[in-house]
Amino acid sequence: MWLQRNAINNNTLKNEQEIGKMVSDWTKHYNHTHTKTITDTLHNELTYAYT
């Protein structure tokens, strides 16, 4: 849900390829502008959610 809110952000997309590109572009931008990577952030959120 976090990724959906941040990467897709209620955009209307035509197909899975557009979704994949949007998520990929957002992930690259996020990783470039933040010291932590998206995988670290998701790992921390999942760890918190299941503890």
mmCIF entry with sequence, helices, sheets and N, C-alpha, C, O atoms, coordinates in Angstrom:
data_MODEL
# 
_entry.id   MODEL 
# 
_entity.id                         1 
_entity.type                       polymer 
_entity.pdbx_number_of_molecules   1 
# 
_entity_poly.entity_id                      1 
_entity_poly.type                           'polypeptide(L)' 
_entity_poly.nstd_linkage                   no 
_entity_poly.nstd_monomer                   no 
_entity_poly.pdbx_seq_one_letter_code       MWLQRNAINNNTLKNEQEIGKMVSDWTKHYNHTHTKTITDTLHNELTYAYT 
_entity_poly.pdbx_seq_one_letter_code_can   MWLQRNAINNNTLKNEQEIGKMVSDWTKHYNHTHTKTITDTLHNELTYAYT 
_entity_poly.pdbx_strand_id                 A 
# 
loop_
_entity_poly_seq.entity_id 
_entity_poly_seq.num 
_entity_poly_seq.mon_id 
_entity_poly_seq.hetero 
1 1  MET n 
1 2  TRP n 
1 3  LEU n 
1 4  GLN n 
1 5  ARG n 
1 6  ASN n 
1 7  ALA n 
1 8  ILE n 
1 9  ASN n 
1 10 ASN n 
1 11 ASN n 
1 12 THR n 
1 13 LEU n 
1 14 LYS n 
1 15 ASN n 
1 16 GLU n 
1 17 GLN n 
1 18 GLU n 
1 19 ILE n 
1 20 GLY n 
1 21 LYS n 
1 22 MET n 
1 23 VAL n 
1 24 SER n 
1 25 ASP n 
1 26 TRP n 
1 27 THR n 
1 28 LYS n 
1 29 HIS n 
1 30 TYR n 
1 31 ASN n 
1 32 HIS n 
1 33 THR n 
1 34 HIS n 
1 35 THR n 
1 36 LYS n 
1 37 THR n 
1 38 ILE n 
1 39 THR n 
1 40 ASP n 
1 41 THR n 
1 42 LEU n 
1 43 HIS n 
1 44 ASN n 
1 45 GLU n 
1 46 LEU n 
1 47 THR n 
1 48 TYR n 
1 49 ALA n 
1 50 TYR n 
1 51 THR n 
# 
_struct_asym.id          A 
_struct_asym.entity_id   1 
# 
loop_
_struct_conf.conf_type_id 
_struct_conf.id 
_struct_conf.pdbx_PDB_helix_id 
_struct_conf.beg_label_comp_id 
_struct_conf.beg_label_asym_id 
_struct_conf.beg_label_seq_id 
_struct_conf.pdbx_beg_PDB_ins_code 
_struct_conf.end_label_comp_id 
_struct_conf.end_label_asym_id 
_struct_conf.end_label_seq_id 
_struct_conf.pdbx_end_PDB_ins_code 
_struct_conf.beg_auth_comp_id 
_struct_conf.beg_auth_asym_id 
_struct_conf.beg_auth_seq_id 
_struct_conf.end_auth_comp_id 
_struct_conf.end_auth_asym_id 
_struct_conf.end_auth_seq_id 
_struct_conf.pdbx_PDB_helix_class 
_struct_conf.details 
_struct_conf.pdbx_PDB_helix_length 
HELX_P HELX_P1 AA1 TRP A 2  ? LEU A 3  ? TRP A 2  LEU A 3  1 ? 2  
HELX_P HELX_P2 AA2 GLN A 4  ? ILE A 8  ? GLN A 4  ILE A 8  3 ? 5  
HELX_P HELX_P3 AA3 GLU A 16 ? THR A 33 ? GLU A 16 THR A 33 1 ? 18 
HELX_P HELX_P4 AA4 ILE A 38 ? ALA A 49 ? ILE A 38 ALA A 49 1 ? 12 
# 
_struct_conf_type.id          HELX_P 
_struct_conf_type.criteria    ? 
_struct_conf_type.reference   ? 
# 
loop_
_atom_site.group_PDB 
_atom_site.id 
_atom_site.type_symbol 
_atom_site.label_atom_id 
_atom_site.label_alt_id 
_atom_site.label_comp_id 
_atom_site.label_asym_id 
_atom_site.label_entity_id 
_atom_site.label_seq_id 
_atom_site.pdbx_PDB_ins_code 
_atom_site.Cartn_x 
_atom_site.Cartn_y 
_atom_site.Cartn_z 
_atom_site.occupancy 
_atom_site.B_iso_or_equiv 
_atom_site.pdbx_formal_charge 
_atom_site.auth_seq_id 
_atom_site.auth_comp_id 
_atom_site.auth_asym_id 
_atom_site.auth_atom_id 
_atom_site.pdbx_PDB_model_num 
ATOM 1   N N  . MET A 1 1  ? 0.828  -1.183  0.000   1.00 0.00 ? 1  MET A N  1 
ATOM 2   C CA . MET A 1 1  ? 0.000  0.000   0.000   1.00 0.00 ? 1  MET A CA 1 
ATOM 3   C C  . MET A 1 1  ? 0.880  1.257   0.000   1.00 0.00 ? 1  MET A C  1 
ATOM 4   O O  . MET A 1 1  ? 0.571  2.239   -0.675  1.00 0.00 ? 1  MET A O  1 
ATOM 5   N N  . TRP A 1 2  ? 1.975  1.215   0.763   1.00 0.00 ? 2  TRP A N  1 
ATOM 6   C CA . TRP A 1 2  ? 2.894  2.356   0.811   1.00 0.00 ? 2  TRP A CA 1 
ATOM 7   C C  . TRP A 1 2  ? 3.455  2.628   -0.583  1.00 0.00 ? 2  TRP A C  1 
ATOM 8   O O  . TRP A 1 2  ? 3.483  3.772   -1.037  1.00 0.00 ? 2  TRP A O  1 
ATOM 9   N N  . LEU A 1 3  ? 3.897  1.582   -1.247  1.00 0.00 ? 3  LEU A N  1 
ATOM 10  C CA . LEU A 1 3  ? 4.445  1.735   -2.596  1.00 0.00 ? 3  LEU A CA 1 
ATOM 11  C C  . LEU A 1 3  ? 3.374  2.248   -3.550  1.00 0.00 ? 3  LEU A C  1 
ATOM 12  O O  . LEU A 1 3  ? 3.644  3.119   -4.377  1.00 0.00 ? 3  LEU A O  1 
ATOM 13  N N  . GLN A 1 4  ? 2.188  1.724   -3.441  1.00 0.00 ? 4  GLN A N  1 
ATOM 14  C CA . GLN A 1 4  ? 1.101  2.168   -4.317  1.00 0.00 ? 4  GLN A CA 1 
ATOM 15  C C  . GLN A 1 4  ? 0.810  3.652   -4.108  1.00 0.00 ? 4  GLN A C  1 
ATOM 16  O O  . GLN A 1 4  ? 0.659  4.397   -5.077  1.00 0.00 ? 4  GLN A O  1 
ATOM 17  N N  . ARG A 1 5  ? 0.731  4.083   -2.856  1.00 0.00 ? 5  ARG A N  1 
ATOM 18  C CA . ARG A 1 5  ? 0.463  5.503   -2.583  1.00 0.00 ? 5  ARG A CA 1 
ATOM 19  C C  . ARG A 1 5  ? 1.562  6.394   -3.148  1.00 0.00 ? 5  ARG A C  1 
ATOM 20  O O  . ARG A 1 5  ? 1.278  7.474   -3.666  1.00 0.00 ? 5  ARG A O  1 
ATOM 21  N N  . ASN A 1 6  ? 2.797  5.959   -3.054  1.00 0.00 ? 6  ASN A N  1 
ATOM 22  C CA . ASN A 1 6  ? 3.909  6.798   -3.465  1.00 0.00 ? 6  ASN A CA 1 
ATOM 23  C C  . ASN A 1 6  ? 4.240  6.694   -4.943  1.00 0.00 ? 6  ASN A C  1 
ATOM 24  O O  . ASN A 1 6  ? 4.548  7.709   -5.569  1.00 0.00 ? 6  ASN A O  1 
ATOM 25  N N  . ALA A 1 7  ? 4.189  5.526   -5.509  1.00 0.00 ? 7  ALA A N  1 
ATOM 26  C CA . ALA A 1 7  ? 4.610  5.345   -6.900  1.00 0.00 ? 7  ALA A CA 1 
ATOM 27  C C  . ALA A 1 7  ? 3.475  5.567   -7.892  1.00 0.00 ? 7  ALA A C  1 
ATOM 28  O O  . ALA A 1 7  ? 3.659  6.249   -8.900  1.00 0.00 ? 7  ALA A O  1 
ATOM 29  N N  . ILE A 1 8  ? 2.324  5.008   -7.621  1.00 0.00 ? 8  ILE A N  1 
ATOM 30  C CA . ILE A 1 8  ? 1.230  5.076   -8.585  1.00 0.00 ? 8  ILE A CA 1 
ATOM 31  C C  . ILE A 1 8  ? 0.342  6.293   -8.337  1.00 0.00 ? 8  ILE A C  1 
ATOM 32  O O  . ILE A 1 8  ? -0.097 6.953   -9.278  1.00 0.00 ? 8  ILE A O  1 
ATOM 33  N N  . ASN A 1 9  ? 0.086  6.580   -7.070  1.00 0.00 ? 9  ASN A N  1 
ATOM 34  C CA . ASN A 1 9  ? -0.570 7.830   -6.667  1.00 0.00 ? 9  ASN A CA 1 
ATOM 35  C C  . ASN A 1 9  ? -1.865 8.123   -7.436  1.00 0.00 ? 9  ASN A C  1 
ATOM 36  O O  . ASN A 1 9  ? -2.052 9.223   -7.956  1.00 0.00 ? 9  ASN A O  1 
ATOM 37  N N  . ASN A 1 10 ? -2.746 7.136   -7.499  1.00 0.00 ? 10 ASN A N  1 
ATOM 38  C CA . ASN A 1 10 ? -4.070 7.282   -8.107  1.00 0.00 ? 10 ASN A CA 1 
ATOM 39  C C  . ASN A 1 10 ? -4.059 7.648   -9.589  1.00 0.00 ? 10 ASN A C  1 
ATOM 40  O O  . ASN A 1 10 ? -5.025 8.230   -10.082 1.00 0.00 ? 10 ASN A O  1 
ATOM 41  N N  . ASN A 1 11 ? -2.996 7.321   -10.299 1.00 0.00 ? 11 ASN A N  1 
ATOM 42  C CA . ASN A 1 11 ? -2.969 7.536   -11.740 1.00 0.00 ? 11 ASN A CA 1 
ATOM 43  C C  . ASN A 1 11 ? -3.754 6.428   -12.437 1.00 0.00 ? 11 ASN A C  1 
ATOM 44  O O  . ASN A 1 11 ? -3.812 5.298   -11.954 1.00 0.00 ? 11 ASN A O  1 
ATOM 45  N N  . THR A 1 12 ? -4.345 6.756   -13.554 1.00 0.00 ? 12 THR A N  1 
ATOM 46  C CA . THR A 1 12 ? -5.024 5.759   -14.377 1.00 0.00 ? 12 THR A CA 1 
ATOM 47  C C  . THR A 1 12 ? -4.024 5.274   -15.420 1.00 0.00 ? 12 THR A C  1 
ATOM 48  O O  . THR A 1 12 ? -3.498 6.060   -16.208 1.00 0.00 ? 12 THR A O  1 
ATOM 49  N N  . LEU A 1 13 ? -3.774 3.981   -15.412 1.00 0.00 ? 13 LEU A N  1 
ATOM 50  C CA . LEU A 1 13 ? -2.785 3.406   -16.317 1.00 0.00 ? 13 LEU A CA 1 
ATOM 51  C C  . LEU A 1 13 ? -3.460 2.404   -17.241 1.00 0.00 ? 13 LEU A C  1 
ATOM 52  O O  . LEU A 1 13 ? -4.448 1.773   -16.864 1.00 0.00 ? 13 LEU A O  1 
ATOM 53  N N  . LYS A 1 14 ? -2.932 2.258   -18.444 1.00 0.00 ? 14 LYS A N  1 
ATOM 54  C CA . LYS A 1 14 ? -3.555 1.417   -19.463 1.00 0.00 ? 14 LYS A CA 1 
ATOM 55  C C  . LYS A 1 14 ? -3.306 -0.072  -19.266 1.00 0.00 ? 14 LYS A C  1 
ATOM 56  O O  . LYS A 1 14 ? -4.179 -0.891  -19.554 1.00 0.00 ? 14 LYS A O  1 
ATOM 57  N N  . ASN A 1 15 ? -2.092 -0.436  -18.765 1.00 0.00 ? 15 ASN A N  1 
ATOM 58  C CA . ASN A 1 15 ? -1.759 -1.852  -18.691 1.00 0.00 ? 15 ASN A CA 1 
ATOM 59  C C  . ASN A 1 15 ? -0.658 -2.095  -17.668 1.00 0.00 ? 15 ASN A C  1 
ATOM 60  O O  . ASN A 1 15 ? -0.174 -1.166  -17.021 1.00 0.00 ? 15 ASN A O  1 
ATOM 61  N N  . GLU A 1 16 ? -0.274 -3.353  -17.535 1.00 0.00 ? 16 GLU A N  1 
ATOM 62  C CA . GLU A 1 16 ? 0.734  -3.728  -16.546 1.00 0.00 ? 16 GLU A CA 1 
ATOM 63  C C  . GLU A 1 16 ? 2.094  -3.119  -16.860 1.00 0.00 ? 16 GLU A C  1 
ATOM 64  O O  . GLU A 1 16 ? 2.864  -2.815  -15.949 1.00 0.00 ? 16 GLU A O  1 
ATOM 65  N N  . GLN A 1 17 ? 2.394  -2.938  -18.142 1.00 0.00 ? 17 GLN A N  1 
ATOM 66  C CA . GLN A 1 17 ? 3.674  -2.353  -18.519 1.00 0.00 ? 17 GLN A CA 1 
ATOM 67  C C  . GLN A 1 17 ? 3.790  -0.914  -18.013 1.00 0.00 ? 17 GLN A C  1 
ATOM 68  O O  . GLN A 1 17 ? 4.854  -0.501  -17.552 1.00 0.00 ? 17 GLN A O  1 
ATOM 69  N N  . GLU A 1 18 ? 2.713  -0.163  -18.099 1.00 0.00 ? 18 GLU A N  1 
ATOM 70  C CA . GLU A 1 18 ? 2.725  1.213   -17.587 1.00 0.00 ? 18 GLU A CA 1 
ATOM 71  C C  . GLU A 1 18 ? 2.908  1.221   -16.073 1.00 0.00 ? 18 GLU A C  1 
ATOM 72  O O  . GLU A 1 18 ? 3.639  2.055   -15.539 1.00 0.00 ? 18 GLU A O  1 
ATOM 73  N N  . ILE A 1 19 ? 2.251  0.302   -15.385 1.00 0.00 ? 19 ILE A N  1 
ATOM 74  C CA . ILE A 1 19 ? 2.410  0.204   -13.934 1.00 0.00 ? 19 ILE A CA 1 
ATOM 75  C C  . ILE A 1 19 ? 3.861  -0.119  -13.603 1.00 0.00 ? 19 ILE A C  1 
ATOM 76  O O  . ILE A 1 19 ? 4.463  0.516   -12.738 1.00 0.00 ? 19 ILE A O  1 
ATOM 77  N N  . GLY A 1 20 ? 4.416  -1.103  -14.290 1.00 0.00 ? 20 GLY A N  1 
ATOM 78  C CA . GLY A 1 20 ? 5.797  -1.491  -14.048 1.00 0.00 ? 20 GLY A CA 1 
ATOM 79  C C  . GLY A 1 20 ? 6.769  -0.356  -14.301 1.00 0.00 ? 20 GLY A C  1 
ATOM 80  O O  . GLY A 1 20 ? 7.701  -0.154  -13.521 1.00 0.00 ? 20 GLY A O  1 
ATOM 81  N N  . LYS A 1 21 ? 6.568  0.385   -15.376 1.00 0.00 ? 21 LYS A N  1 
ATOM 82  C CA . LYS A 1 21 ? 7.454  1.512   -15.678 1.00 0.00 ? 21 LYS A CA 1 
ATOM 83  C C  . LYS A 1 21 ? 7.327  2.591   -14.624 1.00 0.00 ? 21 LYS A C  1 
ATOM 84  O O  . LYS A 1 21 ? 8.335  3.146   -14.186 1.00 0.00 ? 21 LYS A O  1 
ATOM 85  N N  . MET A 1 22 ? 6.115  2.900   -14.209 1.00 0.00 ? 22 MET A N  1 
ATOM 86  C CA . MET A 1 22 ? 5.915  3.943   -13.208 1.00 0.00 ? 22 MET A CA 1 
ATOM 87  C C  . MET A 1 22 ? 6.585  3.562   -11.886 1.00 0.00 ? 22 MET A C  1 
ATOM 88  O O  . MET A 1 22 ? 7.249  4.390   -11.263 1.00 0.00 ? 22 MET A O  1 
ATOM 89  N N  . VAL A 1 23 ? 6.411  2.317   -11.464 1.00 0.00 ? 23 VAL A N  1 
ATOM 90  C CA . VAL A 1 23 ? 7.035  1.851   -10.224 1.00 0.00 ? 23 VAL A CA 1 
ATOM 91  C C  . VAL A 1 23 ? 8.556  1.849   -10.367 1.00 0.00 ? 23 VAL A C  1 
ATOM 92  O O  . VAL A 1 23 ? 9.264  2.269   -9.453  1.00 0.00 ? 23 VAL A O  1 
ATOM 93  N N  . SER A 1 24 ? 9.054  1.385   -11.494 1.00 0.00 ? 24 SER A N  1 
ATOM 94  C CA . SER A 1 24 ? 10.496 1.352   -11.720 1.00 0.00 ? 24 SER A CA 1 
ATOM 95  C C  . SER A 1 24 ? 11.093 2.759   -11.720 1.00 0.00 ? 24 SER A C  1 
ATOM 96  O O  . SER A 1 24 ? 12.117 2.999   -11.080 1.00 0.00 ? 24 SER A O  1 
ATOM 97  N N  . ASP A 1 25 ? 10.464 3.679   -12.429 1.00 0.00 ? 25 ASP A N  1 
ATOM 98  C CA . ASP A 1 25 ? 10.957 5.062   -12.473 1.00 0.00 ? 25 ASP A CA 1 
ATOM 99  C C  . ASP A 1 25 ? 10.942 5.688   -11.085 1.00 0.00 ? 25 ASP A C  1 
ATOM 100 O O  . ASP A 1 25 ? 11.903 6.345   -10.683 1.00 0.00 ? 25 ASP A O  1 
ATOM 101 N N  . TRP A 1 26 ? 9.851  5.483   -10.355 1.00 0.00 ? 26 TRP A N  1 
ATOM 102 C CA . TRP A 1 26 ? 9.746  6.045   -9.013  1.00 0.00 ? 26 TRP A CA 1 
ATOM 103 C C  . TRP A 1 26 ? 10.812 5.452   -8.097  1.00 0.00 ? 26 TRP A C  1 
ATOM 104 O O  . TRP A 1 26 ? 11.428 6.176   -7.314  1.00 0.00 ? 26 TRP A O  1 
ATOM 105 N N  . THR A 1 27 ? 11.034 4.137   -8.190  1.00 0.00 ? 27 THR A N  1 
ATOM 106 C CA . THR A 1 27 ? 12.028 3.466   -7.350  1.00 0.00 ? 27 THR A CA 1 
ATOM 107 C C  . THR A 1 27 ? 13.426 4.010   -7.628  1.00 0.00 ? 27 THR A C  1 
ATOM 108 O O  . THR A 1 27 ? 14.185 4.275   -6.696  1.00 0.00 ? 27 THR A O  1 
ATOM 109 N N  . LYS A 1 28 ? 13.767 4.175   -8.896  1.00 0.00 ? 28 LYS A N  1 
ATOM 110 C CA . LYS A 1 28 ? 15.075 4.729   -9.259  1.00 0.00 ? 28 LYS A CA 1 
ATOM 111 C C  . LYS A 1 28 ? 15.239 6.135   -8.684  1.00 0.00 ? 28 LYS A C  1 
ATOM 112 O O  . LYS A 1 28 ? 16.279 6.458   -8.110  1.00 0.00 ? 28 LYS A O  1 
ATOM 113 N N  . HIS A 1 29 ? 14.220 6.959   -8.840  1.00 0.00 ? 29 HIS A N  1 
ATOM 114 C CA . HIS A 1 29 ? 14.273 8.327   -8.306  1.00 0.00 ? 29 HIS A CA 1 
ATOM 115 C C  . HIS A 1 29 ? 14.400 8.307   -6.781  1.00 0.00 ? 29 HIS A C  1 
ATOM 116 O O  . HIS A 1 29 ? 15.217 9.028   -6.209  1.00 0.00 ? 29 HIS A O  1 
ATOM 117 N N  . TYR A 1 30 ? 13.597 7.488   -6.141  1.00 0.00 ? 30 TYR A N  1 
ATOM 118 C CA . TYR A 1 30 ? 13.622 7.402   -4.679  1.00 0.00 ? 30 TYR A CA 1 
ATOM 119 C C  . TYR A 1 30 ? 15.006 6.968   -4.202  1.00 0.00 ? 30 TYR A C  1 
ATOM 120 O O  . TYR A 1 30 ? 15.569 7.591   -3.302  1.00 0.00 ? 30 TYR A O  1 
ATOM 121 N N  . ASN A 1 31 ? 15.553 5.925   -4.784  1.00 0.00 ? 31 ASN A N  1 
ATOM 122 C CA . ASN A 1 31 ? 16.860 5.427   -4.367  1.00 0.00 ? 31 ASN A CA 1 
ATOM 123 C C  . ASN A 1 31 ? 17.963 6.443   -4.634  1.00 0.00 ? 31 ASN A C  1 
ATOM 124 O O  . ASN A 1 31 ? 18.941 6.506   -3.890  1.00 0.00 ? 31 ASN A O  1 
ATOM 125 N N  . HIS A 1 32 ? 17.816 7.228   -5.674  1.00 0.00 ? 32 HIS A N  1 
ATOM 126 C CA . HIS A 1 32 ? 18.819 8.241   -5.991  1.00 0.00 ? 32 HIS A CA 1 
ATOM 127 C C  . HIS A 1 32 ? 18.779 9.406   -4.997  1.00 0.00 ? 32 HIS A C  1 
ATOM 128 O O  . HIS A 1 32 ? 19.812 10.003  -4.696  1.00 0.00 ? 32 HIS A O  1 
ATOM 129 N N  . THR A 1 33 ? 17.599 9.722   -4.494  1.00 0.00 ? 33 THR A N  1 
ATOM 130 C CA . THR A 1 33 ? 17.442 10.900  -3.641  1.00 0.00 ? 33 THR A CA 1 
ATOM 131 C C  . THR A 1 33 ? 17.418 10.588  -2.155  1.00 0.00 ? 33 THR A C  1 
ATOM 132 O O  . THR A 1 33 ? 17.361 11.510  -1.342  1.00 0.00 ? 33 THR A O  1 
ATOM 133 N N  . HIS A 1 34 ? 17.459 9.331   -1.781  1.00 0.00 ? 34 HIS A N  1 
ATOM 134 C CA . HIS A 1 34 ? 17.428 8.950   -0.367  1.00 0.00 ? 34 HIS A CA 1 
ATOM 135 C C  . HIS A 1 34 ? 18.637 8.073   -0.054  1.00 0.00 ? 34 HIS A C  1 
ATOM 136 O O  . HIS A 1 34 ? 19.119 7.323   -0.903  1.00 0.00 ? 34 HIS A O  1 
ATOM 137 N N  . THR A 1 35 ? 19.110 8.185   1.170   1.00 0.00 ? 35 THR A N  1 
ATOM 138 C CA . THR A 1 35 ? 20.265 7.377   1.545   1.00 0.00 ? 35 THR A CA 1 
ATOM 139 C C  . THR A 1 35 ? 19.884 5.921   1.743   1.00 0.00 ? 35 THR A C  1 
ATOM 140 O O  . THR A 1 35 ? 20.694 5.029   1.492   1.00 0.00 ? 35 THR A O  1 
ATOM 141 N N  . LYS A 1 36 ? 18.674 5.672   2.185   1.00 0.00 ? 36 LYS A N  1 
ATOM 142 C CA . LYS A 1 36 ? 18.202 4.296   2.332   1.00 0.00 ? 36 LYS A CA 1 
ATOM 143 C C  . LYS A 1 36 ? 17.527 3.871   1.028   1.00 0.00 ? 36 LYS A C  1 
ATOM 144 O O  . LYS A 1 36 ? 16.925 4.690   0.334   1.00 0.00 ? 36 LYS A O  1 
ATOM 145 N N  . THR A 1 37 ? 17.631 2.619   0.716   1.00 0.00 ? 37 THR A N  1 
ATOM 146 C CA . THR A 1 37 ? 16.981 2.141   -0.495  1.00 0.00 ? 37 THR A CA 1 
ATOM 147 C C  . THR A 1 37 ? 15.549 1.749   -0.200  1.00 0.00 ? 37 THR A C  1 
ATOM 148 O O  . THR A 1 37 ? 15.166 1.569   0.956   1.00 0.00 ? 37 THR A O  1 
ATOM 149 N N  . ILE A 1 38 ? 14.781 1.621   -1.229  1.00 0.00 ? 38 ILE A N  1 
ATOM 150 C CA . ILE A 1 38 ? 13.374 1.217   -1.090  1.00 0.00 ? 38 ILE A CA 1 
ATOM 151 C C  . ILE A 1 38 ? 13.265 -0.140  -0.418  1.00 0.00 ? 38 ILE A C  1 
ATOM 152 O O  . ILE A 1 38 ? 12.342 -0.368  0.363   1.00 0.00 ? 38 ILE A O  1 
ATOM 153 N N  . THR A 1 39 ? 14.182 -1.033  -0.706  1.00 0.00 ? 39 THR A N  1 
ATOM 154 C CA . THR A 1 39 ? 14.097 -2.357  -0.101  1.00 0.00 ? 39 THR A CA 1 
ATOM 155 C C  . THR A 1 39 ? 14.338 -2.289  1.400   1.00 0.00 ? 39 THR A C  1 
ATOM 156 O O  . THR A 1 39 ? 13.707 -3.029  2.155   1.00 0.00 ? 39 THR A O  1 
ATOM 157 N N  . ASP A 1 40 ? 15.230 -1.423  1.846   1.00 0.00 ? 40 ASP A N  1 
ATOM 158 C CA . ASP A 1 40 ? 15.439 -1.243  3.287   1.00 0.00 ? 40 ASP A CA 1 
ATOM 159 C C  . ASP A 1 40 ? 14.177 -0.714  3.946   1.00 0.00 ? 40 ASP A C  1 
ATOM 160 O O  . ASP A 1 40 ? 13.771 -1.196  5.003   1.00 0.00 ? 40 ASP A O  1 
ATOM 161 N N  . THR A 1 41 ? 13.562 0.274   3.323   1.00 0.00 ? 41 THR A N  1 
ATOM 162 C CA . THR A 1 41 ? 12.346 0.870   3.875   1.00 0.00 ? 41 THR A CA 1 
ATOM 163 C C  . THR A 1 41 ? 11.224 -0.155  3.940   1.00 0.00 ? 41 THR A C  1 
ATOM 164 O O  . THR A 1 41 ? 10.554 -0.277  4.965   1.00 0.00 ? 41 THR A O  1 
ATOM 165 N N  . LEU A 1 42 ? 11.012 -0.895  2.853   1.00 0.00 ? 42 LEU A N  1 
ATOM 166 C CA . LEU A 1 42 ? 9.960  -1.911  2.845   1.00 0.00 ? 42 LEU A CA 1 
ATOM 167 C C  . LEU A 1 42 ? 10.249 -3.002  3.869   1.00 0.00 ? 42 LEU A C  1 
ATOM 168 O O  . LEU A 1 42 ? 9.336  -3.467  4.553   1.00 0.00 ? 42 LEU A O  1 
ATOM 169 N N  . HIS A 1 43 ? 11.498 -3.411  3.980   1.00 0.00 ? 43 HIS A N  1 
ATOM 170 C CA . HIS A 1 43 ? 11.873 -4.418  4.966   1.00 0.00 ? 43 HIS A CA 1 
ATOM 171 C C  . HIS A 1 43 ? 11.526 -3.936  6.373   1.00 0.00 ? 43 HIS A C  1 
ATOM 172 O O  . HIS A 1 43 ? 10.950 -4.685  7.163   1.00 0.00 ? 43 HIS A O  1 
ATOM 173 N N  . ASN A 1 44 ? 11.870 -2.707  6.681   1.00 0.00 ? 44 ASN A N  1 
ATOM 174 C CA . ASN A 1 44 ? 11.578 -2.166  8.009   1.00 0.00 ? 44 ASN A CA 1 
ATOM 175 C C  . ASN A 1 44 ? 10.077 -2.101  8.256   1.00 0.00 ? 44 ASN A C  1 
ATOM 176 O O  . ASN A 1 44 ? 9.622  -2.434  9.350   1.00 0.00 ? 44 ASN A O  1 
ATOM 177 N N  . GLU A 1 45 ? 9.311  -1.687  7.278   1.00 0.00 ? 45 GLU A N  1 
ATOM 178 C CA . GLU A 1 45 ? 7.858  -1.606  7.454   1.00 0.00 ? 45 GLU A CA 1 
ATOM 179 C C  . GLU A 1 45 ? 7.240  -2.994  7.622   1.00 0.00 ? 45 GLU A C  1 
ATOM 180 O O  . GLU A 1 45 ? 6.345  -3.176  8.449   1.00 0.00 ? 45 GLU A O  1 
ATOM 181 N N  . LEU A 1 46 ? 7.708  -3.970  6.849   1.00 0.00 ? 46 LEU A N  1 
ATOM 182 C CA . LEU A 1 46 ? 7.187  -5.328  6.987   1.00 0.00 ? 46 LEU A CA 1 
ATOM 183 C C  . LEU A 1 46 ? 7.581  -5.936  8.329   1.00 0.00 ? 46 LEU A C  1 
ATOM 184 O O  . LEU A 1 46 ? 6.779  -6.617  8.968   1.00 0.00 ? 46 LEU A O  1 
ATOM 185 N N  . THR A 1 47 ? 8.798  -5.692  8.745   1.00 0.00 ? 47 THR A N  1 
ATOM 186 C CA . THR A 1 47 ? 9.251  -6.199  10.045  1.00 0.00 ? 47 THR A CA 1 
ATOM 187 C C  . THR A 1 47 ? 8.377  -5.636  11.149  1.00 0.00 ? 47 THR A C  1 
ATOM 188 O O  . THR A 1 47 ? 7.955  -6.368  12.044  1.00 0.00 ? 47 THR A O  1 
ATOM 189 N N  . TYR A 1 48 ? 8.103  -4.339  11.092  1.00 0.00 ? 48 TYR A N  1 
ATOM 190 C CA . TYR A 1 48 ? 7.268  -3.687  12.097  1.00 0.00 ? 48 TYR A CA 1 
ATOM 191 C C  . TYR A 1 48 ? 5.838  -4.244  12.047  1.00 0.00 ? 48 TYR A C  1 
ATOM 192 O O  . TYR A 1 48 ? 5.220  -4.475  13.086  1.00 0.00 ? 48 TYR A O  1 
ATOM 193 N N  . ALA A 1 49 ? 5.328  -4.453  10.849  1.00 0.00 ? 49 ALA A N  1 
ATOM 194 C CA . ALA A 1 49 ? 3.939  -4.911  10.699  1.00 0.00 ? 49 ALA A CA 1 
ATOM 195 C C  . ALA A 1 49 ? 3.730  -6.326  11.249  1.00 0.00 ? 49 ALA A C  1 
ATOM 196 O O  . ALA A 1 49 ? 2.641  -6.656  11.717  1.00 0.00 ? 49 ALA A O  1 
ATOM 197 N N  . TYR A 1 50 ? 4.773  -7.160  11.192  1.00 0.00 ? 50 TYR A N  1 
ATOM 198 C CA . TYR A 1 50 ? 4.612  -8.560  11.593  1.00 0.00 ? 50 TYR A CA 1 
ATOM 199 C C  . TYR A 1 50 ? 5.263  -8.876  12.924  1.00 0.00 ? 50 TYR A C  1 
ATOM 200 O O  . TYR A 1 50 ? 5.495  -10.045 13.233  1.00 0.00 ? 50 TYR A O  1 
ATOM 201 N N  . THR A 1 51 ? 5.565  -7.857  13.718  1.00 0.00 ? 51 THR A N  1 
ATOM 202 C CA . THR A 1 51 ? 6.116  -8.110  15.054  1.00 0.00 ? 51 THR A CA 1 
ATOM 203 C C  . THR A 1 51 ? 5.145  -7.672  16.111  1.00 0.00 ? 51 THR A C  1 
ATOM 204 O O  . THR A 1 51 ? 5.429  -7.803  17.302  1.00 0.00 ? 51 THR A O  1 
# 
